[in-house]
Amino acid sequence: MPRVKKCDDTGCEISILAAIKSLNEGKQESIRAAAEAFDAPKSTLYYRYTGERPSHQPGQDDNQLITVMETKAMVA
């Protein structure tokens, strides 16, 4: 049986970032509480908050063969 994603990519990223901000500001006492409050995947939030696995989105642009703009132009 295939795995079911908890949320879509954009929604997940927003939820994770909001949960991390809440943890940093001390509004949430635990990663579990923040994950539940912002409907974010607990394991992903844990890895991002502790720095074990940072987000791949902003840092990988230099390693791509073509830019995002070139990709959009090809698709359009």
CHARMM-style PDB file with segment names, atoms N, HN, CA, C and O in Angstrom:
ATOM      1  N   MET     1       0.843  -1.174   0.000  1.00  0.00      PROA
ATOM      2  CA  MET     1       0.000   0.000   0.000  1.00  0.00      PROA
ATOM      3  C   MET     1       0.895   1.246   0.000  1.00  0.00      PROA
ATOM      4  O   MET     1       1.829   1.322   0.798  1.00  0.00      PROA
ATOM      5  N   PRO     2       0.631   2.220  -0.875  1.00  0.00      PROA
ATOM      6  CA  PRO     2       1.484   3.413  -0.956  1.00  0.00      PROA
ATOM      7  C   PRO     2       1.326   4.306   0.264  1.00  0.00      PROA
ATOM      8  O   PRO     2       0.283   4.333   0.916  1.00  0.00      PROA
ATOM      9  N   ARG     3       2.409   5.043   0.550  1.00  0.00      PROA
ATOM     10  HN  ARG     3       3.256   5.021   0.020  1.00  0.00      PROA
ATOM     11  CA  ARG     3       2.367   5.988   1.661  1.00  0.00      PROA
ATOM     12  C   ARG     3       1.470   7.161   1.306  1.00  0.00      PROA
ATOM     13  O   ARG     3       1.415   7.584   0.151  1.00  0.00      PROA
ATOM     14  N   VAL     4       0.780   7.675   2.283  1.00  0.00      PROA
ATOM     15  HN  VAL     4       0.825   7.331   3.221  1.00  0.00      PROA
ATOM     16  CA  VAL     4      -0.101   8.817   2.090  1.00  0.00      PROA
ATOM     17  C   VAL     4       0.600  10.057   2.633  1.00  0.00      PROA
ATOM     18  O   VAL     4       1.017  10.089   3.791  1.00  0.00      PROA
ATOM     19  N   LYS     5       0.726  11.081   1.783  1.00  0.00      PROA
ATOM     20  HN  LYS     5       0.387  11.055   0.842  1.00  0.00      PROA
ATOM     21  CA  LYS     5       1.350  12.323   2.236  1.00  0.00      PROA
ATOM     22  C   LYS     5       0.388  13.063   3.151  1.00  0.00      PROA
ATOM     23  O   LYS     5      -0.815  13.108   2.894  1.00  0.00      PROA
ATOM     24  N   LYS     6       0.917  13.640   4.212  1.00  0.00      PROA
ATOM     25  HN  LYS     6       1.894  13.604   4.421  1.00  0.00      PROA
ATOM     26  CA  LYS     6       0.069  14.339   5.166  1.00  0.00      PROA
ATOM     27  C   LYS     6      -0.437  15.663   4.601  1.00  0.00      PROA
ATOM     28  O   LYS     6      -1.557  16.081   4.894  1.00  0.00      PROA
ATOM     29  N   CYS     7       0.389  16.317   3.791  1.00  0.00      PROA
ATOM     30  HN  CYS     7       1.299  15.977   3.553  1.00  0.00      PROA
ATOM     31  CA  CYS     7      -0.040  17.573   3.192  1.00  0.00      PROA
ATOM     32  C   CYS     7       0.741  17.822   1.909  1.00  0.00      PROA
ATOM     33  O   CYS     7       1.742  17.155   1.645  1.00  0.00      PROA
ATOM     34  N   ASP     8       0.286  18.772   1.121  1.00  0.00      PROA
ATOM     35  HN  ASP     8      -0.527  19.314   1.335  1.00  0.00      PROA
ATOM     36  CA  ASP     8       0.987  19.078  -0.122  1.00  0.00      PROA
ATOM     37  C   ASP     8       2.273  19.847   0.186  1.00  0.00      PROA
ATOM     38  O   ASP     8       2.463  20.316   1.309  1.00  0.00      PROA
ATOM     39  N   ASP     9       3.149  19.975  -0.800  1.00  0.00      PROA
ATOM     40  HN  ASP     9       2.995  19.594  -1.712  1.00  0.00      PROA
ATOM     41  CA  ASP     9       4.476  20.551  -0.583  1.00  0.00      PROA
ATOM     42  C   ASP     9       4.436  21.978  -0.060  1.00  0.00      PROA
ATOM     43  O   ASP     9       5.120  22.290   0.915  1.00  0.00      PROA
ATOM     44  N   THR    10       3.652  22.851  -0.684  1.00  0.00      PROA
ATOM     45  HN  THR    10       3.097  22.597  -1.476  1.00  0.00      PROA
ATOM     46  CA  THR    10       3.600  24.247  -0.273  1.00  0.00      PROA
ATOM     47  C   THR    10       2.986  24.391   1.115  1.00  0.00      PROA
ATOM     48  O   THR    10       3.504  25.127   1.954  1.00  0.00      PROA
ATOM     49  N   GLY    11       1.900  23.697   1.351  1.00  0.00      PROA
ATOM     50  HN  GLY    11       1.479  23.099   0.669  1.00  0.00      PROA
ATOM     51  CA  GLY    11       1.240  23.762   2.650  1.00  0.00      PROA
ATOM     52  C   GLY    11       2.110  23.219   3.756  1.00  0.00      PROA
ATOM     53  O   GLY    11       2.139  23.771   4.856  1.00  0.00      PROA
ATOM     54  N   CYS    12       2.821  22.140   3.477  1.00  0.00      PROA
ATOM     55  HN  CYS    12       2.798  21.691   2.584  1.00  0.00      PROA
ATOM     56  CA  CYS    12       3.726  21.555   4.470  1.00  0.00      PROA
ATOM     57  C   CYS    12       4.834  22.530   4.832  1.00  0.00      PROA
ATOM     58  O   CYS    12       5.128  22.736   6.009  1.00  0.00      PROA
ATOM     59  N   GLU    13       5.438  23.118   3.835  1.00  0.00      PROA
ATOM     60  HN  GLU    13       5.199  22.951   2.878  1.00  0.00      PROA
ATOM     61  CA  GLU    13       6.558  24.027   4.086  1.00  0.00      PROA
ATOM     62  C   GLU    13       6.119  25.202   4.946  1.00  0.00      PROA
ATOM     63  O   GLU    13       6.835  25.597   5.867  1.00  0.00      PROA
ATOM     64  N   ILE    14       4.957  25.763   4.660  1.00  0.00      PROA
ATOM     65  HN  ILE    14       4.375  25.443   3.912  1.00  0.00      PROA
ATOM     66  CA  ILE    14       4.435  26.884   5.434  1.00  0.00      PROA
ATOM     67  C   ILE    14       4.156  26.445   6.876  1.00  0.00      PROA
ATOM     68  O   ILE    14       4.487  27.160   7.822  1.00  0.00      PROA
ATOM     69  N   SER    15       3.550  25.273   7.034  1.00  0.00      PROA
ATOM     70  HN  SER    15       3.281  24.692   6.266  1.00  0.00      PROA
ATOM     71  CA  SER    15       3.252  24.756   8.374  1.00  0.00      PROA
ATOM     72  C   SER    15       4.526  24.506   9.165  1.00  0.00      PROA
ATOM     73  O   SER    15       4.594  24.830  10.351  1.00  0.00      PROA
ATOM     74  N   ILE    16       5.532  23.935   8.521  1.00  0.00      PROA
ATOM     75  HN  ILE    16       5.477  23.672   7.558  1.00  0.00      PROA
ATOM     76  CA  ILE    16       6.791  23.631   9.198  1.00  0.00      PROA
ATOM     77  C   ILE    16       7.488  24.917   9.628  1.00  0.00      PROA
ATOM     78  O   ILE    16       7.971  25.014  10.757  1.00  0.00      PROA
ATOM     79  N   LEU    17       7.542  25.891   8.747  1.00  0.00      PROA
ATOM     80  HN  LEU    17       7.149  25.813   7.830  1.00  0.00      PROA
ATOM     81  CA  LEU    17       8.195  27.157   9.082  1.00  0.00      PROA
ATOM     82  C   LEU    17       7.475  27.878  10.224  1.00  0.00      PROA
ATOM     83  O   LEU    17       8.117  28.456  11.101  1.00  0.00      PROA
ATOM     84  N   ALA    18       6.137  27.842  10.209  1.00  0.00      PROA
ATOM     85  HN  ALA    18       5.615  27.373   9.496  1.00  0.00      PROA
ATOM     86  CA  ALA    18       5.366  28.471  11.284  1.00  0.00      PROA
ATOM     87  C   ALA    18       5.593  27.742  12.606  1.00  0.00      PROA
ATOM     88  O   ALA    18       5.694  28.377  13.656  1.00  0.00      PROA
ATOM     89  N   ALA    19       5.673  26.423  12.559  1.00  0.00      PROA
ATOM     90  HN  ALA    19       5.592  25.908  11.707  1.00  0.00      PROA
ATOM     91  CA  ALA    19       5.903  25.646  13.779  1.00  0.00      PROA
ATOM     92  C   ALA    19       7.297  25.922  14.343  1.00  0.00      PROA
ATOM     93  O   ALA    19       7.461  26.049  15.556  1.00  0.00      PROA
ATOM     94  N   ILE    20       8.302  26.015  13.469  1.00  0.00      PROA
ATOM     95  HN  ILE    20       8.169  25.912  12.483  1.00  0.00      PROA
ATOM     96  CA  ILE    20       9.663  26.313  13.923  1.00  0.00      PROA
ATOM     97  C   ILE    20       9.725  27.702  14.552  1.00  0.00      PROA
ATOM     98  O   ILE    20      10.379  27.899  15.575  1.00  0.00      PROA
ATOM     99  N   LYS    21       9.046  28.652  13.940  1.00  0.00      PROA
ATOM    100  HN  LYS    21       8.514  28.492  13.108  1.00  0.00      PROA
ATOM    101  CA  LYS    21       9.011  30.010  14.495  1.00  0.00      PROA
ATOM    102  C   LYS    21       8.363  30.002  15.879  1.00  0.00      PROA
ATOM    103  O   LYS    21       8.839  30.661  16.804  1.00  0.00      PROA
ATOM    104  N   SER    22       7.279  29.253  16.006  1.00  0.00      PROA
ATOM    105  HN  SER    22       6.892  28.718  15.255  1.00  0.00      PROA
ATOM    106  CA  SER    22       6.591  29.156  17.290  1.00  0.00      PROA
ATOM    107  C   SER    22       7.482  28.519  18.357  1.00  0.00      PROA
ATOM    108  O   SER    22       7.478  28.949  19.510  1.00  0.00      PROA
ATOM    109  N   LEU    23       8.240  27.501  17.973  1.00  0.00      PROA
ATOM    110  HN  LEU    23       8.243  27.152  17.036  1.00  0.00      PROA
ATOM    111  CA  LEU    23       9.168  26.861  18.914  1.00  0.00      PROA
ATOM    112  C   LEU    23      10.269  27.827  19.330  1.00  0.00      PROA
ATOM    113  O   LEU    23      10.618  27.905  20.508  1.00  0.00      PROA
ATOM    114  N   ASN    24      10.813  28.559  18.374  1.00  0.00      PROA
ATOM    115  HN  ASN    24      10.530  28.497  17.417  1.00  0.00      PROA
ATOM    116  CA  ASN    24      11.891  29.506  18.674  1.00  0.00      PROA
ATOM    117  C   ASN    24      11.427  30.638  19.585  1.00  0.00      PROA
ATOM    118  O   ASN    24      12.197  31.140  20.404  1.00  0.00      PROA
ATOM    119  N   GLU    25      10.174  31.032  19.438  1.00  0.00      PROA
ATOM    120  HN  GLU    25       9.548  30.624  18.773  1.00  0.00      PROA
ATOM    121  CA  GLU    25       9.622  32.111  20.265  1.00  0.00      PROA
ATOM    122  C   GLU    25       9.132  31.610  21.620  1.00  0.00      PROA
ATOM    123  O   GLU    25       8.736  32.410  22.469  1.00  0.00      PROA
ATOM    124  N   GLY    26       9.154  30.298  21.831  1.00  0.00      PROA
ATOM    125  HN  GLY    26       9.475  29.649  21.141  1.00  0.00      PROA
ATOM    126  CA  GLY    26       8.726  29.727  23.103  1.00  0.00      PROA
ATOM    127  C   GLY    26       7.224  29.592  23.253  1.00  0.00      PROA
ATOM    128  O   GLY    26       6.732  29.377  24.360  1.00  0.00      PROA
ATOM    129  N   LYS    27       6.489  29.714  22.165  1.00  0.00      PROA
ATOM    130  HN  LYS    27       6.889  29.889  21.265  1.00  0.00      PROA
ATOM    131  CA  LYS    27       5.034  29.597  22.238  1.00  0.00      PROA
ATOM    132  C   LYS    27       4.575  28.142  22.347  1.00  0.00      PROA
ATOM    133  O   LYS    27       3.493  27.862  22.863  1.00  0.00      PROA
ATOM    134  N   GLN    28       5.402  27.226  21.860  1.00  0.00      PROA
ATOM    135  HN  GLN    28       6.281  27.454  21.441  1.00  0.00      PROA
ATOM    136  CA  GLN    28       5.098  25.804  21.967  1.00  0.00      PROA
ATOM    137  C   GLN    28       6.175  25.170  22.845  1.00  0.00      PROA
ATOM    138  O   GLN    28       7.350  25.525  22.747  1.00  0.00      PROA
ATOM    139  N   GLU    29       5.774  24.239  23.695  1.00  0.00      PROA
ATOM    140  HN  GLU    29       4.820  23.951  23.774  1.00  0.00      PROA
ATOM    141  CA  GLU    29       6.715  23.629  24.628  1.00  0.00      PROA
ATOM    142  C   GLU    29       7.484  22.462  24.031  1.00  0.00      PROA
ATOM    143  O   GLU    29       8.580  22.141  24.492  1.00  0.00      PROA
ATOM    144  N   SER    30       6.920  21.824  23.007  1.00  0.00      PROA
ATOM    145  HN  SER    30       6.030  22.085  22.633  1.00  0.00      PROA
ATOM    146  CA  SER    30       7.594  20.659  22.443  1.00  0.00      PROA
ATOM    147  C   SER    30       7.376  20.600  20.929  1.00  0.00      PROA
ATOM    148  O   SER    30       6.491  21.256  20.380  1.00  0.00      PROA
ATOM    149  N   ILE    31       8.198  19.808  20.290  1.00  0.00      PROA
ATOM    150  HN  ILE    31       8.917  19.275  20.736  1.00  0.00      PROA
ATOM    151  CA  ILE    31       8.065  19.622  18.844  1.00  0.00      PROA
ATOM    152  C   ILE    31       6.746  18.934  18.530  1.00  0.00      PROA
ATOM    153  O   ILE    31       6.086  19.257  17.542  1.00  0.00      PROA
ATOM    154  N   ARG    32       6.372  17.997  19.366  1.00  0.00      PROA
ATOM    155  HN  ARG    32       6.908  17.735  20.169  1.00  0.00      PROA
ATOM    156  CA  ARG    32       5.109  17.296  19.164  1.00  0.00      PROA
ATOM    157  C   ARG    32       3.916  18.254  19.238  1.00  0.00      PROA
ATOM    158  O   ARG    32       3.009  18.192  18.408  1.00  0.00      PROA
ATOM    159  N   ALA    33       3.927  19.136  20.236  1.00  0.00      PROA
ATOM    160  HN  ALA    33       4.664  19.186  20.910  1.00  0.00      PROA
ATOM    161  CA  ALA    33       2.835  20.103  20.390  1.00  0.00      PROA
ATOM    162  C   ALA    33       2.793  21.063  19.200  1.00  0.00      PROA
ATOM    163  O   ALA    33       1.715  21.407  18.716  1.00  0.00      PROA
ATOM    164  N   ALA    34       3.958  21.491  18.733  1.00  0.00      PROA
ATOM    165  HN  ALA    34       4.834  21.211  19.126  1.00  0.00      PROA
ATOM    166  CA  ALA    34       4.011  22.396  17.583  1.00  0.00      PROA
ATOM    167  C   ALA    34       3.519  21.694  16.318  1.00  0.00      PROA
ATOM    168  O   ALA    34       2.805  22.291  15.513  1.00  0.00      PROA
ATOM    169  N   ALA    35       3.899  20.436  16.145  1.00  0.00      PROA
ATOM    170  HN  ALA    35       4.480  19.952  16.799  1.00  0.00      PROA
ATOM    171  CA  ALA    35       3.452  19.674  14.976  1.00  0.00      PROA
ATOM    172  C   ALA    35       1.938  19.535  14.959  1.00  0.00      PROA
ATOM    173  O   ALA    35       1.309  19.674  13.910  1.00  0.00      PROA
ATOM    174  N   GLU    36       1.360  19.266  16.105  1.00  0.00      PROA
ATOM    175  HN  GLU    36       1.871  19.153  16.957  1.00  0.00      PROA
ATOM    176  CA  GLU    36      -0.095  19.137  16.190  1.00  0.00      PROA
ATOM    177  C   GLU    36      -0.782  20.483  15.993  1.00  0.00      PROA
ATOM    178  O   GLU    36      -1.818  20.555  15.332  1.00  0.00      PROA
ATOM    179  N   ALA    37      -0.223  21.547  16.555  1.00  0.00      PROA
ATOM    180  HN  ALA    37       0.619  21.489  17.092  1.00  0.00      PROA
ATOM    181  CA  ALA    37      -0.845  22.867  16.458  1.00  0.00      PROA
ATOM    182  C   ALA    37      -0.846  23.390  15.025  1.00  0.00      PROA
ATOM    183  O   ALA    37      -1.790  24.064  14.610  1.00  0.00      PROA
ATOM    184  N   PHE    38       0.201  23.084  14.273  1.00  0.00      PROA
ATOM    185  HN  PHE    38       0.968  22.538  14.610  1.00  0.00      PROA
ATOM    186  CA  PHE    38       0.321  23.622  12.915  1.00  0.00      PROA
ATOM    187  C   PHE    38       0.077  22.565  11.842  1.00  0.00      PROA
ATOM    188  O   PHE    38       0.280  22.828  10.657  1.00  0.00      PROA
ATOM    189  N   ASP    39      -0.355  21.381  12.246  1.00  0.00      PROA
ATOM    190  HN  ASP    39      -0.520  21.168  13.209  1.00  0.00      PROA
ATOM    191  CA  ASP    39      -0.645  20.278  11.332  1.00  0.00      PROA
ATOM    192  C   ASP    39       0.544  20.003  10.408  1.00  0.00      PROA
ATOM    193  O   ASP    39       0.398  19.884   9.191  1.00  0.00      PROA
ATOM    194  N   ALA    40       1.714  19.906  11.022  1.00  0.00      PROA
ATOM    195  HN  ALA    40       1.833  20.002  12.010  1.00  0.00      PROA
ATOM    196  CA  ALA    40       2.951  19.635  10.293  1.00  0.00      PROA
ATOM    197  C   ALA    40       3.433  18.221  10.635  1.00  0.00      PROA
ATOM    198  O   ALA    40       3.184  17.739  11.740  1.00  0.00      PROA
ATOM    199  N   PRO    41       4.111  17.557   9.711  1.00  0.00      PROA
ATOM    200  CA  PRO    41       4.650  16.231  10.021  1.00  0.00      PROA
ATOM    201  C   PRO    41       5.685  16.311  11.150  1.00  0.00      PROA
ATOM    202  O   PRO    41       6.644  17.078  11.072  1.00  0.00      PROA
ATOM    203  N   LYS    42       5.478  15.519  12.186  1.00  0.00      PROA
ATOM    204  HN  LYS    42       4.699  14.895  12.249  1.00  0.00      PROA
ATOM    205  CA  LYS    42       6.320  15.592  13.381  1.00  0.00      PROA
ATOM    206  C   LYS    42       7.777  15.252  13.080  1.00  0.00      PROA
ATOM    207  O   LYS    42       8.683  15.931  13.563  1.00  0.00      PROA
ATOM    208  N   SER    43       8.009  14.215  12.291  1.00  0.00      PROA
ATOM    209  HN  SER    43       7.273  13.664  11.898  1.00  0.00      PROA
ATOM    210  CA  SER    43       9.393  13.816  12.023  1.00  0.00      PROA
ATOM    211  C   SER    43      10.131  14.874  11.203  1.00  0.00      PROA
ATOM    212  O   SER    43      11.293  15.172  11.478  1.00  0.00      PROA
ATOM    213  N   THR    44       9.470  15.433  10.211  1.00  0.00      PROA
ATOM    214  HN  THR    44       8.526  15.191   9.988  1.00  0.00      PROA
ATOM    215  CA  THR    44      10.094  16.479   9.401  1.00  0.00      PROA
ATOM    216  C   THR    44      10.393  17.701  10.264  1.00  0.00      PROA
ATOM    217  O   THR    44      11.468  18.292  10.164  1.00  0.00      PROA
ATOM    218  N   LEU    45       9.444  18.070  11.102  1.00  0.00      PROA
ATOM    219  HN  LEU    45       8.571  17.590  11.183  1.00  0.00      PROA
ATOM    220  CA  LEU    45       9.637  19.216  11.990  1.00  0.00      PROA
ATOM    221  C   LEU    45      10.812  18.973  12.929  1.00  0.00      PROA
ATOM    222  O   LEU    45      11.616  19.875  13.167  1.00  0.00      PROA
ATOM    223  N   TYR    46      10.913  17.770  13.458  1.00  0.00      PROA
ATOM    224  HN  TYR    46      10.261  17.037  13.265  1.00  0.00      PROA
ATOM    225  CA  TYR    46      12.026  17.433  14.350  1.00  0.00      PROA
ATOM    226  C   TYR    46      13.363  17.608  13.634  1.00  0.00      PROA
ATOM    227  O   TYR    46      14.272  18.253  14.157  1.00  0.00      PROA
ATOM    228  N   TYR    47      13.480  17.036  12.441  1.00  0.00      PROA
ATOM    229  HN  TYR    47      12.741  16.512  12.015  1.00  0.00      PROA
ATOM    230  CA  TYR    47      14.750  17.097  11.710  1.00  0.00      PROA
ATOM    231  C   TYR    47      15.107  18.523  11.311  1.00  0.00      PROA
ATOM    232  O   TYR    47      16.276  18.907  11.363  1.00  0.00      PROA
ATOM    233  N   ARG    48      14.117  19.306  10.916  1.00  0.00      PROA
ATOM    234  HN  ARG    48      13.168  18.994  10.873  1.00  0.00      PROA
ATOM    235  CA  ARG    48      14.395  20.688  10.533  1.00  0.00      PROA
ATOM    236  C   ARG    48      14.764  21.531  11.738  1.00  0.00      PROA
ATOM    237  O   ARG    48      15.687  22.343  11.667  1.00  0.00      PROA
ATOM    238  N   TYR    49      14.048  21.349  12.852  1.00  0.00      PROA
ATOM    239  HN  TYR    49      13.298  20.690  12.909  1.00  0.00      PROA
ATOM    240  CA  TYR    49      14.276  22.152  14.056  1.00  0.00      PROA
ATOM    241  C   TYR    49      15.643  21.862  14.669  1.00  0.00      PROA
ATOM    242  O   TYR    49      16.331  22.773  15.129  1.00  0.00      PROA
ATOM    243  N   THR    50      16.029  20.589  14.672  1.00  0.00      PROA
ATOM    244  HN  THR    50      15.469  19.849  14.298  1.00  0.00      PROA
ATOM    245  CA  THR    50      17.323  20.229  15.253  1.00  0.00      PROA
ATOM    246  C   THR    50      18.466  20.451  14.268  1.00  0.00      PROA
ATOM    247  O   THR    50      19.630  20.404  14.665  1.00  0.00      PROA
ATOM    248  N   GLY    51      18.168  20.688  13.019  1.00  0.00      PROA
ATOM    249  HN  GLY    51      17.222  20.726  12.697  1.00  0.00      PROA
ATOM    250  CA  GLY    51      19.198  20.949  12.023  1.00  0.00      PROA
ATOM    251  C   GLY    51      19.814  19.705  11.418  1.00  0.00      PROA
ATOM    252  O   GLY    51      20.801  19.793  10.687  1.00  0.00      PROA
ATOM    253  N   GLU    52      19.243  18.541  11.714  1.00  0.00      PROA
ATOM    254  HN  GLU    52      18.441  18.469  12.307  1.00  0.00      PROA
ATOM    255  CA  GLU    52      19.797  17.300  11.170  1.00  0.00      PROA
ATOM    256  C   GLU    52      19.601  17.201   9.663  1.00  0.00      PROA
ATOM    257  O   GLU    52      20.482  16.721   8.949  1.00  0.00      PROA
ATOM    258  N   ARG    53      18.455  17.650   9.180  1.00  0.00      PROA
ATOM    259  HN  ARG    53      17.739  18.039   9.759  1.00  0.00      PROA
ATOM    260  CA  ARG    53      18.174  17.626   7.748  1.00  0.00      PROA
ATOM    261  C   ARG    53      17.519  18.953   7.361  1.00  0.00      PROA
ATOM    262  O   ARG    53      16.305  19.104   7.504  1.00  0.00      PROA
ATOM    263  N   PRO    54      18.290  19.898   6.882  1.00  0.00      PROA
ATOM    264  CA  PRO    54      17.694  21.172   6.482  1.00  0.00      PROA
ATOM    265  C   PRO    54      16.872  21.033   5.203  1.00  0.00      PROA
ATOM    266  O   PRO    54      16.973  20.032   4.494  1.00  0.00      PROA
ATOM    267  N   SER    55      16.075  22.025   4.925  1.00  0.00      PROA
ATOM    268  HN  SER    55      15.992  22.838   5.501  1.00  0.00      PROA
ATOM    269  CA  SER    55      15.273  22.039   3.704  1.00  0.00      PROA
ATOM    270  C   SER    55      16.184  22.074   2.488  1.00  0.00      PROA
ATOM    271  O   SER    55      17.203  22.765   2.499  1.00  0.00      PROA
ATOM    272  N   HSD    56      15.836  21.346   1.451  1.00  0.00      PROA
ATOM    273  HN  HSD    56      15.008  20.784   1.442  1.00  0.00      PROA
ATOM    274  CA  HSD    56      16.630  21.323   0.228  1.00  0.00      PROA
ATOM    275  C   HSD    56      16.249  22.455  -0.715  1.00  0.00      PROA
ATOM    276  O   HSD    56      16.983  22.740  -1.662  1.00  0.00      PROA
ATOM    277  N   GLN    57      15.136  23.093  -0.478  1.00  0.00      PROA
ATOM    278  HN  GLN    57      14.540  22.862   0.291  1.00  0.00      PROA
ATOM    279  CA  GLN    57      14.608  24.037  -1.450  1.00  0.00      PROA
ATOM    280  C   GLN    57      15.507  25.229  -1.746  1.00  0.00      PROA
ATOM    281  O   GLN    57      15.816  25.449  -2.917  1.00  0.00      PROA
ATOM    282  N   PRO    58      15.947  26.012  -0.769  1.00  0.00      PROA
ATOM    283  CA  PRO    58      16.707  27.200  -1.146  1.00  0.00      PROA
ATOM    284  C   PRO    58      18.164  26.936  -1.514  1.00  0.00      PROA
ATOM    285  O   PRO    58      18.745  27.715  -2.269  1.00  0.00      PROA
ATOM    286  N   GLY    59      18.765  25.879  -1.014  1.00  0.00      PROA
ATOM    287  HN  GLY    59      18.292  25.246  -0.401  1.00  0.00      PROA
ATOM    288  CA  GLY    59      20.185  25.701  -1.162  1.00  0.00      PROA
ATOM    289  C   GLY    59      20.658  24.946  -2.387  1.00  0.00      PROA
ATOM    290  O   GLY    59      21.862  24.901  -2.641  1.00  0.00      PROA
ATOM    291  N   GLN    60      19.770  24.359  -3.148  1.00  0.00      PROA
ATOM    292  HN  GLN    60      18.792  24.395  -2.941  1.00  0.00      PROA
ATOM    293  CA  GLN    60      20.190  23.523  -4.254  1.00  0.00      PROA
ATOM    294  C   GLN    60      20.180  24.220  -5.609  1.00  0.00      PROA
ATOM    295  O   GLN    60      20.496  23.589  -6.617  1.00  0.00      PROA
ATOM    296  N   ASP    61      19.831  25.480  -5.661  1.00  0.00      PROA
ATOM    297  HN  ASP    61      19.574  25.992  -4.841  1.00  0.00      PROA
ATOM    298  CA  ASP    61      19.744  26.182  -6.937  1.00  0.00      PROA
ATOM    299  C   ASP    61      21.072  26.222  -7.682  1.00  0.00      PROA
ATOM    300  O   ASP    61      21.083  26.166  -8.911  1.00  0.00      PROA
ATOM    301  N   ASP    62      22.187  26.319  -6.970  1.00  0.00      PROA
ATOM    302  HN  ASP    62      22.177  26.365  -5.971  1.00  0.00      PROA
ATOM    303  CA  ASP    62      23.499  26.387  -7.617  1.00  0.00      PROA
ATOM    304  C   ASP    62      23.890  25.067  -8.268  1.00  0.00      PROA
ATOM    305  O   ASP    62      24.726  25.049  -9.172  1.00  0.00      PROA
ATOM    306  N   ASN    63      23.303  23.971  -7.825  1.00  0.00      PROA
ATOM    307  HN  ASN    63      22.624  23.986  -7.091  1.00  0.00      PROA
ATOM    308  CA  ASN    63      23.653  22.659  -8.352  1.00  0.00      PROA
ATOM    309  C   ASN    63      22.807  22.233  -9.549  1.00  0.00      PROA
ATOM    310  O   ASN    63      23.052  21.174 -10.127  1.00  0.00      PROA
ATOM    311  N   GLN    64      21.837  23.022  -9.922  1.00  0.00      PROA
ATOM    312  HN  GLN    64      21.638  23.882  -9.453  1.00  0.00      PROA
ATOM    313  CA  GLN    64      20.946  22.667 -11.024  1.00  0.00      PROA
ATOM    314  C   GLN    64      21.598  22.995 -12.367  1.00  0.00      PROA
ATOM    315  O   GLN    64      22.353  23.960 -12.485  1.00  0.00      PROA
ATOM    316  N   LEU    65      21.296  22.185 -13.365  1.00  0.00      PROA
ATOM    317  HN  LEU    65      20.682  21.401 -13.268  1.00  0.00      PROA
ATOM    318  CA  LEU    65      21.844  22.413 -14.698  1.00  0.00      PROA
ATOM    319  C   LEU    65      21.167  23.582 -15.400  1.00  0.00      PROA
ATOM    320  O   LEU    65      21.809  24.331 -16.137  1.00  0.00      PROA
ATOM    321  N   ILE    66      19.859  23.733 -15.164  1.00  0.00      PROA
ATOM    322  HN  ILE    66      19.338  23.125 -14.565  1.00  0.00      PROA
ATOM    323  CA  ILE    66      19.128  24.870 -15.732  1.00  0.00      PROA
ATOM    324  C   ILE    66      18.416  25.606 -14.612  1.00  0.00      PROA
ATOM    325  O   ILE    66      18.104  25.020 -13.575  1.00  0.00      PROA
ATOM    326  N   THR    67      18.160  26.884 -14.820  1.00  0.00      PROA
ATOM    327  HN  THR    67      18.413  27.360 -15.662  1.00  0.00      PROA
ATOM    328  CA  THR    67      17.529  27.687 -13.783  1.00  0.00      PROA
ATOM    329  C   THR    67      16.032  27.442 -13.728  1.00  0.00      PROA
ATOM    330  O   THR    67      15.460  26.822 -14.624  1.00  0.00      PROA
ATOM    331  N   VAL    68      15.408  27.928 -12.679  1.00  0.00      PROA
ATOM    332  HN  VAL    68      15.873  28.431 -11.951  1.00  0.00      PROA
ATOM    333  CA  VAL    68      13.968  27.808 -12.537  1.00  0.00      PROA
ATOM    334  C   VAL    68      13.257  28.543 -13.669  1.00  0.00      PROA
ATOM    335  O   VAL    68      12.250  28.068 -14.194  1.00  0.00      PROA
ATOM    336  N   MET    69      13.782  29.689 -14.034  1.00  0.00      PROA
ATOM    337  HN  MET    69      14.600  30.075 -13.608  1.00  0.00      PROA
ATOM    338  CA  MET    69      13.192  30.477 -15.126  1.00  0.00      PROA
ATOM    339  C   MET    69      13.269  29.719 -16.451  1.00  0.00      PROA
ATOM    340  O   MET    69      12.312  29.737 -17.225  1.00  0.00      PROA
ATOM    341  N   GLU    70      14.391  29.055 -16.720  1.00  0.00      PROA
ATOM    342  HN  GLU    70      15.168  29.040 -16.091  1.00  0.00      PROA
ATOM    343  CA  GLU    70      14.539  28.277 -17.944  1.00  0.00      PROA
ATOM    344  C   GLU    70      13.573  27.093 -17.955  1.00  0.00      PROA
ATOM    345  O   GLU    70      13.019  26.743 -18.997  1.00  0.00      PROA
ATOM    346  N   THR    71      13.380  26.486 -16.794  1.00  0.00      PROA
ATOM    347  HN  THR    71      13.830  26.771 -15.948  1.00  0.00      PROA
ATOM    348  CA  THR    71      12.435  25.366 -16.697  1.00  0.00      PROA
ATOM    349  C   THR    71      11.019  25.840 -16.979  1.00  0.00      PROA
ATOM    350  O   THR    71      10.278  25.191 -17.718  1.00  0.00      PROA
ATOM    351  N   LYS    72      10.641  26.970 -16.391  1.00  0.00      PROA
ATOM    352  HN  LYS    72      11.242  27.497 -15.791  1.00  0.00      PROA
ATOM    353  CA  LYS    72       9.297  27.513 -16.615  1.00  0.00      PROA
ATOM    354  C   LYS    72       9.104  27.880 -18.079  1.00  0.00      PROA
ATOM    355  O   LYS    72       8.023  27.678 -18.631  1.00  0.00      PROA
ATOM    356  N   ALA    73      10.127  28.409 -18.704  1.00  0.00      PROA
ATOM    357  HN  ALA    73      11.006  28.573 -18.255  1.00  0.00      PROA
ATOM    358  CA  ALA    73      10.033  28.776 -20.124  1.00  0.00      PROA
ATOM    359  C   ALA    73       9.857  27.542 -20.997  1.00  0.00      PROA
ATOM    360  O   ALA    73       9.125  27.586 -21.987  1.00  0.00      PROA
ATOM    361  N   MET    74      10.513  26.448 -20.648  1.00  0.00      PROA
ATOM    362  HN  MET    74      11.107  26.412 -19.844  1.00  0.00      PROA
ATOM    363  CA  MET    74      10.409  25.214 -21.419  1.00  0.00      PROA
ATOM    364  C   MET    74       9.021  24.597 -21.271  1.00  0.00      PROA
ATOM    365  O   MET    74       8.477  24.041 -22.226  1.00  0.00      PROA
ATOM    366  N   VAL    75       8.453  24.698 -20.074  1.00  0.00      PROA
ATOM    367  HN  VAL    75       8.894  25.149 -19.299  1.00  0.00      PROA
ATOM    368  CA  VAL    75       7.142  24.096 -19.814  1.00  0.00      PROA
ATOM    369  C   VAL    75       6.030  24.915 -20.461  1.00  0.00      PROA
ATOM    370  O   VAL    75       5.048  24.359 -20.953  1.00  0.00      PROA
ATOM    371  N   ALA    76       6.185  26.224 -20.458  1.00  0.00      PROA
ATOM    372  HN  ALA    76       6.983  26.676 -20.058  1.00  0.00      PROA
ATOM    373  CA  ALA    76       5.130  27.096 -20.977  1.00  0.00      PROA
ATOM    374  C   ALA    76       4.980  27.030 -22.472  1.00  0.00      PROA
ATOM    375  OT1 ALA    76       4.128  27.715 -23.038  1.00  0.00      PROA
TER     376      ALA     76
END
